[in-house]
Amino acid sequence: MDWLVLIASGMLEAVWATALSASHGFRRWRPTLLFVVAVVASMAGLAYAMRTLPTGTAYAVWGGIGATLTVVWGFATSQERPTLARVLLLILLVGCVVGLKAVS
């Protein structure tokens, strides 16, 4: 259960990071509201998962999921260019996150 909460929290990290960018410095209220709700839920989920998971592993998995999904969203919306190097590095990042889960 803690791993599922951690994964959902990592996904919410991508939501709040994207909403933060879309808020244009908190000048747009809808993305700002989404940012606040998502960051609170993401942090609460991370805190919940860290009750039983090792801190370093939980934080690395949470951050890795959030970073990966944020970059993939940038690719999907054409805000970032998916170069071979970026794609390979994302695959490496996902592999490391899976590896941390496997050894925990």
C-alpha positions as CSV (number, residue, x, y, z in Angstrom):
1,M,0.0,0.0,0.0
2,D,2.8,2.4,0.9
3,W,4.4,1.9,-2.5
4,L,1.1,2.7,-4.3
5,V,0.7,5.9,-2.3
6,L,4.3,6.8,-3.1
7,I,3.8,6.2,-6.8
8,A,0.6,8.4,-6.8
9,S,2.5,11.1,-4.8
10,G,5.2,11.0,-7.4
11,M,2.6,11.5,-10.2
12,L,1.2,14.4,-8.2
13,E,4.6,15.9,-8.2
14,A,4.5,16.1,-12.0
15,V,1.1,17.7,-11.7
16,W,2.2,20.4,-9.3
17,A,5.4,21.1,-11.3
18,T,3.5,21.5,-14.5
19,A,0.8,23.7,-12.7
20,L,3.6,25.8,-11.2
21,S,4.9,26.6,-14.6
22,A,1.5,27.2,-16.0
23,S,0.7,29.7,-13.2
24,H,3.2,32.2,-14.6
25,G,4.5,33.2,-11.2
26,F,1.2,32.7,-9.4
27,R,-0.5,35.2,-11.7
28,R,-3.1,32.7,-13.0
29,W,-5.5,31.5,-10.3
30,R,-6.5,28.1,-11.8
31,P,-3.0,26.7,-12.2
32,T,-2.1,28.2,-8.8
33,L,-5.0,26.5,-7.1
34,L,-4.1,23.2,-8.8
35,F,-0.5,23.7,-7.7
36,V,-1.5,24.2,-4.1
37,V,-3.8,21.2,-4.0
38,A,-1.3,18.9,-5.8
39,V,1.7,19.9,-3.7
40,V,-0.2,19.4,-0.4
41,A,-1.5,16.0,-1.6
42,S,1.9,15.0,-3.0
43,M,3.8,15.9,0.2
44,A,1.2,14.2,2.4
45,G,1.5,11.0,0.3
46,L,5.3,11.1,0.5
47,A,5.1,11.6,4.3
48,Y,2.7,8.7,4.6
49,A,4.9,6.4,2.5
50,M,8.0,7.4,4.5
51,R,6.5,5.9,7.7
52,T,7.6,2.4,6.5
53,L,9.9,3.0,3.5
54,P,13.5,4.1,3.8
55,T,13.7,7.9,3.5
56,G,16.4,7.9,0.7
57,T,14.6,5.3,-1.3
58,A,11.2,6.9,-0.9
59,Y,12.5,10.4,-1.8
60,A,14.4,9.1,-4.8
61,V,11.5,7.2,-6.2
62,W,9.1,10.1,-5.6
63,G,11.4,12.6,-7.3
64,G,12.3,10.2,-10.1
65,I,8.6,9.6,-10.9
66,G,7.8,13.3,-10.8
67,A,10.8,14.3,-12.9
68,T,10.2,11.6,-15.5
69,L,6.5,12.4,-15.9
70,T,7.2,16.2,-16.0
71,V,9.7,15.7,-18.8
72,V,7.5,13.3,-20.7
73,W,4.6,15.9,-20.4
74,G,7.0,18.5,-21.9
75,F,7.7,16.1,-24.8
76,A,4.0,15.4,-25.3
77,T,3.1,19.1,-25.3
78,S,6.1,20.1,-27.5
79,Q,7.5,22.3,-24.7
80,E,10.7,20.2,-24.8
81,R,12.4,18.5,-27.6
82,P,12.9,14.7,-27.1
83,T,16.5,14.2,-28.1
84,L,18.1,10.8,-28.1
85,A,20.2,11.7,-25.1
86,R,17.2,12.9,-23.1
87,V,15.2,9.8,-23.9
88,L,18.1,7.5,-22.9
89,L,18.7,9.4,-19.7
90,L,15.0,9.1,-18.8
91,I,15.2,5.4,-19.4
92,L,18.2,5.2,-17.1
93,L,16.4,7.2,-14.5
94,V,13.4,4.9,-14.6
95,G,15.7,1.9,-14.4
96,C,17.3,3.3,-11.3
97,V,13.9,3.9,-9.7
98,V,12.9,0.4,-10.5
99,G,16.2,-0.8,-9.1
100,L,15.7,1.0,-5.8
101,K,12.2,-0.6,-5.5
102,A,13.7,-4.0,-6.2
103,V,16.3,-3.8,-3.5
104,S,14.1,-2.2,-0.8
